[in-house]
Amino acid sequence: MKIFNFSNHSNKPKYQQLIEYILNAIEDGTLVRGQRLPSINEVSESSGLARMTVTKAYDQLRALGLVTSHHGKGFYVSSTDTRKQLNIFVLFDALTPYKEILYETLIKNLGENIDVNIFFHHHNLKVFENLILNNLGHYNFYVVIPHFSENVSKILQNIPKEKLLILDIDSPELGHDYAILYQDFEKNIYQGLSDALFLIKKYQTLSLVLSSKNFQYTPFGIIHGFEKFCRETKIKYEIISNLEEEEHLQKDHAYLVFRENDLVRFINWSSNKGWKLGVDIGLISYDDTPIKAILAEGISVISNDFELMGKRAAEIILSREKGRYVNESRFIERKSL
């Protein structure tokens, strides 16, 4: 195989350029089935690419079934059928604005020659189970967000562990031979509120507004982290089951909300009362979206980094990594608090 030369001026990542170079070499007959590929070190030294970049390209080619590796011997062309695609089943709870960011980032980082179908269970356990069971064997990889209060590990175990990535929430019943990329809800909410403590102290009470019964459950970690923070900082607090009446809002109180509808309702009600966010009443939203940076002069958020989660998920899929990985979260201060 000729020396690979990448372009710094291409819009495509370097690892994707290397993948396409090898695909072209297979298609034009330069590389044939059973032929040994240059080692990662050889490609790195000859092209100036980082070893991790070459490894990422080889891992994706292996995921596509075009390359195989033999311990101590290197990488070999295992198939010349470059039309074979990585066919992925994605099962989300719902397509919220931040899950859309996650999905789009995942697709972007998976690269080309990937076929993805997305489904939604809307927190209906029967729908969740049927979608998984009815699609077994139809895909060569599965990405699932199992947002349920119930233990769904038995349903998930129907999927071969080497073809499964669990996203956004941990499944502690499953071992470390599974791939799980999740939010540590208790730690994230505790740390986010701690970072915002100097602002929260302006208000008489901090209220946690749970998701409504028609939406989704609130992860137990959120409630535990919230209560732990308030107890340790001696912040007066309350937990509200829903935000359906304007009378729920009180001046000089701060609120942590989850639903986008609750967020809009909160802003409208505050405006009707002539209250200024961040002065007369405080507001924190959970999970960031681009609109929250400009809505009502900026909404403070405690947010999982969904772009990072999408990018990391793509890497796990392509490399077939196993283990538990915690995604990053942060507090972003804006004018609403």
Secondary structure, DSSP 8 states (H G I E B T S, - for coil): -------TT-SS-HHHHHHHHHHHHHHTTSS-TT-B---HHHHHHHH---HHHHHHHHHHHHHTTSEEEETTTEEEE----TT--EEEEEEES---HHHHHHHHHHHHHH-SSEEEEEEE-TT-HHHHHHHHHHTTTS-SEEEE----SS--HHHHTTS-GGGEEEEES--TTS-TTSEEEE--HHHHHHHHHHHTHHHHTTSSEEEEE---TTS----HHHHHHHHHHHHHHT--EEEES---SGGG--TTEEEEE--HHHHHHHHHHHHHTT--BTTTBEEEEES--GGGGTGGG--EEEEE-HHHHHHHHHHHHHHT--EEEE--EEEE--TT-
